[in-house]
Amino acid sequence: MAKRGNGEGSIFYSEKLNRWVGQFTAGRKADGKLNRKSVYGKTRKEVKEKMTKALAEVQQGLFIDKKDITFKELIENYINYKYNTNQISDRSFLRNQETLKQIIKCDSNFANKNIQKITTEDIKHFLTTITVYSDSSIKKMYSMMNKAFKIAISEKYIIFNPANSEVIKKPNSDKKNKKVEALTIEEQRKLISILDLNKKYDLIILMQLYTGMRIGEVLALEKNDIINNTICIQRTLTRNKDDKVILGNKTKTENSIRNITINKSIRIILENTLKIDSHNKYGLLFYNDEEDSFISPNELNSYLQRLNKKYSIAKHIHTHMLRHTYATRCIESGMSAKVLQMKLGHKNISTTMDTYASVFEKFQLQEDDKYNMYLEKENIGLH
């Protein structure tokens, strides 16, 4: 039989539990019912102290219920909700899942720990495990970690964010920053010389080389995207959550929607492409008519590797190098970073500057040489 403790009412001794019990109300639940909570202790004093602390937290809005949800479960719920409410694409869904897998691989204890029990020390340890990845992967994992704690606060799983600390910063990769891989002018000449304007795959390669489009954007081009003297980039090939190649209804980012002016080289590519005249149901310029399927980026990469093996074009080659090659030639020709940003469809100019920093630096040195030669030519340099 339970005994009340000296008129304290909500504190009593439970003979069944063989301990003191304190009961209080922490607001209301989502259904409107009172949220009744209990604390336990070996002595009345211990329970009273717990009650006093809990009631003060309730009054200050700092009281939280215990939740049995891990970091991994919280992020999984978030990703699934975003996908099921059409807030993210299939491709984004897959990328988020891959990022979560990387987190689990790096520190499974962290990923599977109750979100309410994760400490700043746990976070610091986790961040030391992800430095083996590239800076772009680290950025994604760090962002996902922060998102988890923001969700936990908004859902009232936690009151304070353990990642909100002066010592918690995005770590840097152990790997050296990769330089942009682009074909040299001689390598580009060699590639062009072996490509055939009557072959579909060769025309796709040339289209990337002369427009700087992403391979998915080239493969998603429709005949209707050619308007007057421009190519309108409005979509890309992507993959659904089953990792199957599909035609997306938008570009990689909002900034990727752009127009490309058709110059002489691009016009030659388009004229020869239209001669092939694919009659696919999507109205695409490039399509596998024989198998009635999309041409995947992997097919183009395999084709490029076969060409390289046969003709020794460069040390290695892949489709994204064609985009980098276009950008490199633009910089070498004197194009400004701002114009290049728009042509490549980068969201920020910082992306363009960071990606092609080594190329811009090389170009700047060349411009310095021109300036110095000009001073000498006009005899206005100091001697």
TAVENQUI-V960050 format. One record per run of one state. SS is the DSSP state (a for helix, b for strand, c for the rest). FROM is the first residue (numbers start at 1). TO is the last residue. If there is no record, write none. Layout:
BEGIN
SS,FROM,TO + SS,FROM,TO
END
This chain:
BEGIN
c,1,2 + b,3,4 + c,5,10 + b,11,14 + c,15,18 + b,19,28 + c,29,33 + b,34,41 + c,42,43 + a,44,60 + c,61,69 + b,70,70 + a,71,84 + c,85,89 + a,90,106 + c,107,107 + a,108,111 + c,112,113 + b,114,114 + c,115,119 + a,120,129 + c,130,134 + a,135,154 + c,155,184 + a,185,194 + c,195,199 + a,200,211 + c,212,214 + a,215,219 + c,220,221 + b,222,222 + a,223,225 + b,226,227 + c,228,229 + b,230,233 + c,234,236 + b,237,239 + c,240,244 + b,245,247 + c,248,253 + a,254,256 + c,257,257 + b,258,261 + c,262,263 + a,264,276 + c,277,283 + b,284,284 + c,285,287 + b,288,288 + c,289,292 + b,293,293 + c,294,296 + a,297,311 + c,312,318 + a,319,332 + c,333,336 + a,337,344 + c,345,348 + a,349,355 + c,356,356 + a,357,377 + c,378,383
END
